[in-house]
């Protein structure tokens, strides 16, 4: 992942435009950045009074929390569900639009997986049958 340009570079580019009267494109060439970068720095300085970078990353709260979490746990414990079915139920019954991956991560994190019984599994791979018995010597043969 990339990281923001240093404050030193930002301040020098801003000083070149504001104090030296250099054009934004010329300042961009001098400092080896894109013209749009210097344009945005100057705009940010005029609007906000600084050229500090914004926050990158951080915590995004989970969508499936609170009442939705309680409902989903109860629904999963009732048994017989599919992840795609849960996505549909959340959309229609709860008015919550989530994707398949979000529901999968929730079910996995809460250890709520529902497994079918072993008798319902498909047959194993075809293999060789049991070995043939060895043939004893035939009496009276040679």
N, C-alpha and C positions, 0 to 999 in steps of 0.2 A: 504494500500500500504506500502511496506517496505521502509526503509530508509537506507542510506549508513552507513557503520561502521564509528566510530569516528576517527578523525585524530590521537588521542592519541594511539589507538589500532594499527592503521596502522603504525605509526612511531615506536612503540615498537616492532612489528613483524619484520619490516624492519631492525631495529637495531640488533635484535637477529640473523638475517641471515647475515647481512653485517659485523657487528662489532664482534659478539661473534662466528661467524663461524658455527652457528647451521644450520642444514639442513632445507629446507623449510617445510618438513613434520613434523619435530620435533617442529618447531616454530608454526605450525598450531595446533598441539596437545596442546602445552603450552597455547596458547591463545584461544583455543576452537573455531577455525574456520576451514573451509575446506582447505585442502592442495592447491587446485586450487586457492583459494582466495589469499594465501600468494604468490604463484607462480606468479599470475597476478600482485600483488603489487610490487614485486621485478622487474618483467619485465617492468612495467610502470615506476619505478624509473630509471632503466637503459636507457629506451628510451626517457622519457620526463623530467626526473630530479625531479619529485615530485610524491607523492602518493595521491594527492587530488582526491576526487570523482568527476565524471563527472556530468553534469547537469541532473536533473531528471525533466521530465515534460516540461511544457512551452507551448507557443502558436504555433499551427500549422495553417498556413494560409489556408483559404478555397480554394478549387479547383474551385468552381463555382463563380468566381469573374472576374472583368474586362470585356472583350468582351463577354465572355461566360455568364456572369450575364445579360448584356444588351440583348443579343440574347434570353436568356431563359425567361426574363420578357416579351419581345415582343411576343414570341411564346405562352406563357401562356395567355396573354391578347387576343390573337386571338381566344381563346376558344377551346372547344372540344379536350381535351388531356387526356392521361392517364400517370401515372408516369412511368410505364414500357415503354410506347411509347416514352416518353421524354428521357429516358436512351438510347434507341435505336437510336433516332435522334441525340443525342449528340455524340454517338460513330461513326455513319456513316457520318453525315453532318459536324460535328465539329472536329472529330478525338480526342475526349475527353472521356476517359474511366472512368466512375463513377458508383457507385452502386445505387441501388434503394433508400437506406436510405439517401444518400447525397441529392438526388433530392427531396425526401419527406421533409427533413429538410429545404431545400432552399425554396420550395413552401410554406411551413408552415410559415417560418420566414417572407417571403415577402407578406403573406396573399393573395396568388394567387389561392386559391382553386377554383375548378370549380364544381358546384353542378348541378345535373340534375334537370329538372323541376319537380314539385310535381306531375303532372299528370302521369309521367312515373314511379312512385313508385309502388311497389307491393301492393297487397290488404292486408288489416289488418287481424289479426288473426280471425279464426272462433269463433264465440261466440254464445250465446243463442239468439234466436229471441225475439221479443217483448212478453211480458206476455199475456196470454189469458185473455179475459174479464171475469169478474165474472158473474155467471149465476143468473138471477133473479129467484125468486120463480115461479115455473110453475103454472099457474092458474088451479084450479080444482084438483090439487094433494094434497093429504092427509092431 
